[in-house]
Amino acid sequence: LSHIPEYARWTQNGTTVAGDHGFGDISNQLAIPCSLFVDDNQALFIVDQGNNHIIR
């Protein structure tokens, strides 16, 4: 996230996109999320180490 300016402001009304239903292995759950990546198209990727997958 080195391209985000230090003066950037974040909204106080965020949206939960994953992991809102506790620990698990179904599509709306994460086991051990360990990394985030945002591509050039602003798509968010979450590395879920506990489930051995990457979700977009």
Chimera marker file (.cmm) of the C-alpha trace (Angstrom):
<marker_set name="trace">
<marker id="1" x="0.000" y="0.000" z="0.000" r="1" g="1" b="0" radius="0.5"/>
<marker id="2" x="2.958" y="2.261" z="-0.525" r="1" g="1" b="0" radius="0.5"/>
<marker id="3" x="1.047" y="4.255" z="-3.173" r="1" g="1" b="0" radius="0.5"/>
<marker id="4" x="-1.490" y="5.577" z="-0.612" r="1" g="1" b="0" radius="0.5"/>
<marker id="5" x="-0.612" y="9.132" z="0.418" r="1" g="1" b="0" radius="0.5"/>
<marker id="6" x="0.071" y="9.707" z="4.113" r="1" g="1" b="0" radius="0.5"/>
<marker id="7" x="-2.755" y="12.284" z="4.227" r="1" g="1" b="0" radius="0.5"/>
<marker id="8" x="-5.385" y="9.845" z="2.865" r="1" g="1" b="0" radius="0.5"/>
<marker id="9" x="-8.654" y="9.736" z="4.797" r="1" g="1" b="0" radius="0.5"/>
<marker id="10" x="-10.732" y="6.596" z="5.340" r="1" g="1" b="0" radius="0.5"/>
<marker id="11" x="-14.487" y="6.397" z="5.577" r="1" g="1" b="0" radius="0.5"/>
<marker id="12" x="-15.941" y="5.586" z="8.973" r="1" g="1" b="0" radius="0.5"/>
<marker id="13" x="-18.742" y="3.545" z="7.359" r="1" g="1" b="0" radius="0.5"/>
<marker id="14" x="-16.913" y="0.569" z="5.881" r="1" g="1" b="0" radius="0.5"/>
<marker id="15" x="-18.399" y="-2.570" z="4.364" r="1" g="1" b="0" radius="0.5"/>
<marker id="16" x="-17.509" y="-6.059" z="5.529" r="1" g="1" b="0" radius="0.5"/>
<marker id="17" x="-16.629" y="-8.090" z="2.434" r="1" g="1" b="0" radius="0.5"/>
<marker id="18" x="-15.546" y="-11.352" z="4.078" r="1" g="1" b="0" radius="0.5"/>
<marker id="19" x="-15.232" y="-12.938" z="7.479" r="1" g="1" b="0" radius="0.5"/>
<marker id="20" x="-18.430" y="-11.630" z="9.051" r="1" g="1" b="0" radius="0.5"/>
<marker id="21" x="-19.715" y="-15.035" z="10.174" r="1" g="1" b="0" radius="0.5"/>
<marker id="22" x="-16.906" y="-16.364" z="12.347" r="1" g="1" b="0" radius="0.5"/>
<marker id="23" x="-14.140" y="-18.883" z="11.741" r="1" g="1" b="0" radius="0.5"/>
<marker id="24" x="-14.821" y="-21.515" z="9.068" r="1" g="1" b="0" radius="0.5"/>
<marker id="25" x="-14.443" y="-22.773" z="5.543" r="1" g="1" b="0" radius="0.5"/>
<marker id="26" x="-17.562" y="-21.600" z="3.688" r="1" g="1" b="0" radius="0.5"/>
<marker id="27" x="-17.475" y="-18.649" z="1.280" r="1" g="1" b="0" radius="0.5"/>
<marker id="28" x="-18.369" y="-15.968" z="3.834" r="1" g="1" b="0" radius="0.5"/>
<marker id="29" x="-15.901" y="-17.193" z="6.466" r="1" g="1" b="0" radius="0.5"/>
<marker id="30" x="-12.133" y="-16.992" z="6.877" r="1" g="1" b="0" radius="0.5"/>
<marker id="31" x="-9.903" y="-19.359" z="8.837" r="1" g="1" b="0" radius="0.5"/>
<marker id="32" x="-6.516" y="-17.608" z="9.082" r="1" g="1" b="0" radius="0.5"/>
<marker id="33" x="-6.493" y="-14.472" z="6.895" r="1" g="1" b="0" radius="0.5"/>
<marker id="34" x="-2.871" y="-13.403" z="6.637" r="1" g="1" b="0" radius="0.5"/>
<marker id="35" x="-2.449" y="-11.004" z="3.676" r="1" g="1" b="0" radius="0.5"/>
<marker id="36" x="-4.340" y="-8.453" z="1.604" r="1" g="1" b="0" radius="0.5"/>
<marker id="37" x="-3.621" y="-7.294" z="-1.930" r="1" g="1" b="0" radius="0.5"/>
<marker id="38" x="-5.340" y="-4.622" z="-4.042" r="1" g="1" b="0" radius="0.5"/>
<marker id="39" x="-4.672" y="-4.833" z="-7.777" r="1" g="1" b="0" radius="0.5"/>
<marker id="40" x="-4.594" y="-2.017" z="-10.342" r="1" g="1" b="0" radius="0.5"/>
<marker id="41" x="-8.363" y="-2.413" z="-10.884" r="1" g="1" b="0" radius="0.5"/>
<marker id="42" x="-9.014" y="-1.924" z="-7.144" r="1" g="1" b="0" radius="0.5"/>
<marker id="43" x="-9.986" y="-5.592" z="-6.674" r="1" g="1" b="0" radius="0.5"/>
<marker id="44" x="-9.274" y="-6.844" z="-3.151" r="1" g="1" b="0" radius="0.5"/>
<marker id="45" x="-7.645" y="-10.245" z="-2.643" r="1" g="1" b="0" radius="0.5"/>
<marker id="46" x="-7.439" y="-11.932" z="0.773" r="1" g="1" b="0" radius="0.5"/>
<marker id="47" x="-5.030" y="-14.801" z="1.430" r="1" g="1" b="0" radius="0.5"/>
<marker id="48" x="-6.772" y="-17.292" z="3.736" r="1" g="1" b="0" radius="0.5"/>
<marker id="49" x="-3.978" y="-19.487" z="5.042" r="1" g="1" b="0" radius="0.5"/>
<marker id="50" x="-6.268" y="-21.682" z="7.150" r="1" g="1" b="0" radius="0.5"/>
<marker id="51" x="-8.360" y="-22.694" z="4.128" r="1" g="1" b="0" radius="0.5"/>
<marker id="52" x="-5.425" y="-22.686" z="1.684" r="1" g="1" b="0" radius="0.5"/>
<marker id="53" x="-7.014" y="-20.300" z="-0.791" r="1" g="1" b="0" radius="0.5"/>
<marker id="54" x="-7.133" y="-16.736" z="-2.046" r="1" g="1" b="0" radius="0.5"/>
<marker id="55" x="-10.492" y="-15.008" z="-2.297" r="1" g="1" b="0" radius="0.5"/>
<marker id="56" x="-11.302" y="-12.010" z="-4.474" r="1" g="1" b="0" radius="0.5"/>
<link id1="1" id2="2" r="1" g="1" b="0" radius="0.2"/>
<link id1="2" id2="3" r="1" g="1" b="0" radius="0.2"/>
<link id1="3" id2="4" r="1" g="1" b="0" radius="0.2"/>
<link id1="4" id2="5" r="1" g="1" b="0" radius="0.2"/>
<link id1="5" id2="6" r="1" g="1" b="0" radius="0.2"/>
<link id1="6" id2="7" r="1" g="1" b="0" radius="0.2"/>
<link id1="7" id2="8" r="1" g="1" b="0" radius="0.2"/>
<link id1="8" id2="9" r="1" g="1" b="0" radius="0.2"/>
<link id1="9" id2="10" r="1" g="1" b="0" radius="0.2"/>
<link id1="10" id2="11" r="1" g="1" b="0" radius="0.2"/>
<link id1="11" id2="12" r="1" g="1" b="0" radius="0.2"/>
<link id1="12" id2="13" r="1" g="1" b="0" radius="0.2"/>
<link id1="13" id2="14" r="1" g="1" b="0" radius="0.2"/>
<link id1="14" id2="15" r="1" g="1" b="0" radius="0.2"/>
<link id1="15" id2="16" r="1" g="1" b="0" radius="0.2"/>
<link id1="16" id2="17" r="1" g="1" b="0" radius="0.2"/>
<link id1="17" id2="18" r="1" g="1" b="0" radius="0.2"/>
<link id1="18" id2="19" r="1" g="1" b="0" radius="0.2"/>
<link id1="19" id2="20" r="1" g="1" b="0" radius="0.2"/>
<link id1="20" id2="21" r="1" g="1" b="0" radius="0.2"/>
<link id1="21" id2="22" r="1" g="1" b="0" radius="0.2"/>
<link id1="22" id2="23" r="1" g="1" b="0" radius="0.2"/>
<link id1="23" id2="24" r="1" g="1" b="0" radius="0.2"/>
<link id1="24" id2="25" r="1" g="1" b="0" radius="0.2"/>
<link id1="25" id2="26" r="1" g="1" b="0" radius="0.2"/>
<link id1="26" id2="27" r="1" g="1" b="0" radius="0.2"/>
<link id1="27" id2="28" r="1" g="1" b="0" radius="0.2"/>
<link id1="28" id2="29" r="1" g="1" b="0" radius="0.2"/>
<link id1="29" id2="30" r="1" g="1" b="0" radius="0.2"/>
<link id1="30" id2="31" r="1" g="1" b="0" radius="0.2"/>
<link id1="31" id2="32" r="1" g="1" b="0" radius="0.2"/>
<link id1="32" id2="33" r="1" g="1" b="0" radius="0.2"/>
<link id1="33" id2="34" r="1" g="1" b="0" radius="0.2"/>
<link id1="34" id2="35" r="1" g="1" b="0" radius="0.2"/>
<link id1="35" id2="36" r="1" g="1" b="0" radius="0.2"/>
<link id1="36" id2="37" r="1" g="1" b="0" radius="0.2"/>
<link id1="37" id2="38" r="1" g="1" b="0" radius="0.2"/>
<link id1="38" id2="39" r="1" g="1" b="0" radius="0.2"/>
<link id1="39" id2="40" r="1" g="1" b="0" radius="0.2"/>
<link id1="40" id2="41" r="1" g="1" b="0" radius="0.2"/>
<link id1="41" id2="42" r="1" g="1" b="0" radius="0.2"/>
<link id1="42" id2="43" r="1" g="1" b="0" radius="0.2"/>
<link id1="43" id2="44" r="1" g="1" b="0" radius="0.2"/>
<link id1="44" id2="45" r="1" g="1" b="0" radius="0.2"/>
<link id1="45" id2="46" r="1" g="1" b="0" radius="0.2"/>
<link id1="46" id2="47" r="1" g="1" b="0" radius="0.2"/>
<link id1="47" id2="48" r="1" g="1" b="0" radius="0.2"/>
<link id1="48" id2="49" r="1" g="1" b="0" radius="0.2"/>
<link id1="49" id2="50" r="1" g="1" b="0" radius="0.2"/>
<link id1="50" id2="51" r="1" g="1" b="0" radius="0.2"/>
<link id1="51" id2="52" r="1" g="1" b="0" radius="0.2"/>
<link id1="52" id2="53" r="1" g="1" b="0" radius="0.2"/>
<link id1="53" id2="54" r="1" g="1" b="0" radius="0.2"/>
<link id1="54" id2="55" r="1" g="1" b="0" radius="0.2"/>
<link id1="55" id2="56" r="1" g="1" b="0" radius="0.2"/>
</marker_set>
